[in-house]
């Protein structure tokens, strides 16, 4: 048993690449987590309040406003995307 | 003014309390006046690991609430004169840990000690926030395992945004990585993340690597900080860690499997 093990286990196992799988998964996951973490904490509330203002004038869905935040090297981009219903313009509000 | 060190991780069971006990004992043995505080209100364990569980009369929450003074609550270690333990409350709610109360206790301790070691509870809830909020240094205890590394990264985000130093735009907390439960044999076989893998992801200053060791359980069974077991690999690794923390340039050990002789390999010595 011991003798056999010596010859078998002294070679690097080619089937074991578990650690490299773990590392790859972690790198993706951590990068993803960090993007979410760097967003300012006021974003959800900002979205709610903008939506409330818009709904005073136009009937839009709760999910019609999307707020995205991107951090680039020298500046940050805050992007608001509001989908107005087609009939809103026609009603002239 | 004492330097405040938080032992944190996010994930539970990675070795925070073992590390807090080892670090505080190591600092005290080098002549530093040290106090170690258990922030895990409701699940107090540091007293057990330190071996002083039968001497607890008053606790951290009693001091915060003014029901006892610091001198009544602090337990002097029987093995080392310059080490004191401030136990957590076992019965109170963790909300009893108010920020003002914690700050007052840390300030009171600050005049009389060189180091205050804060043993954080697992998770990212109130107790963990209180443990890290006032920290000057953070030791992030991590196992070479995916969920632990991820949680450590999350904790690093919290340290750099929600701590007093972050909120008041002071010099940021000094963050260190301590890799525990490291199995060099499994790393060599490609089964476990290596120190370099974890370093690449977390990019922290490496304070130490503590190998997976029977000595850790033996030490906790007996209530003796493992750093006092100088014969053991884990005890020596913690000793190195303390030296590195204090600025000594100590090479890392226990990173590679022990080279066994041909005979012991054949006979599974």
Contacts between the chains, C-beta under 8 A, distances in Angstrom:
chain1	res1	chain2	res2	distance
A	1	B	268	7.4
A	2	B	265	7.2
A	2	B	266	5.2
A	2	B	267	5.5
A	2	B	268	4.2
A	3	B	266	5.3
A	5	B	265	7.8
A	5	B	268	7.3
A	6	B	262	8.0
A	6	B	265	5.0
A	6	B	266	5.6
A	12	B	189	7.7
A	12	B	190	7.2
A	13	B	189	5.8
A	13	B	190	6.5
A	16	B	189	5.5
A	16	B	190	4.4
A	16	B	191	5.4
A	17	B	190	5.8
A	18	B	190	6.6
A	18	B	191	5.1
A	18	B	192	7.8
A	19	B	187	7.1
A	19	B	190	5.1
A	19	B	191	6.1
A	19	B	192	5.6
A	19	B	193	5.3
A	19	B	194	6.8
A	19	B	197	6.7
A	20	B	190	7.0
A	22	B	145	7.8
A	22	B	146	5.2
A	22	B	193	5.5
A	22	B	197	7.8
A	23	B	193	6.1
A	23	B	197	4.7
A	23	B	200	7.7
A	23	B	201	7.4
A	25	B	146	6.3
A	26	B	146	5.5
A	26	B	149	5.5
A	26	B	150	6.5
A	26	B	193	7.8
A	26	B	201	5.5
A	27	B	201	6.2
A	29	B	146	7.9
A	29	B	150	5.9
A	30	B	149	7.6
A	30	B	150	6.4
A	30	B	153	5.0
A	30	B	201	5.7
A	33	B	150	7.0
A	33	B	153	6.4
A	33	B	154	6.5
A	33	B	157	7.7
A	34	B	153	7.4
A	34	B	157	7.2
A	37	B	154	7.6
A	37	B	157	4.5
A	37	B	161	7.9
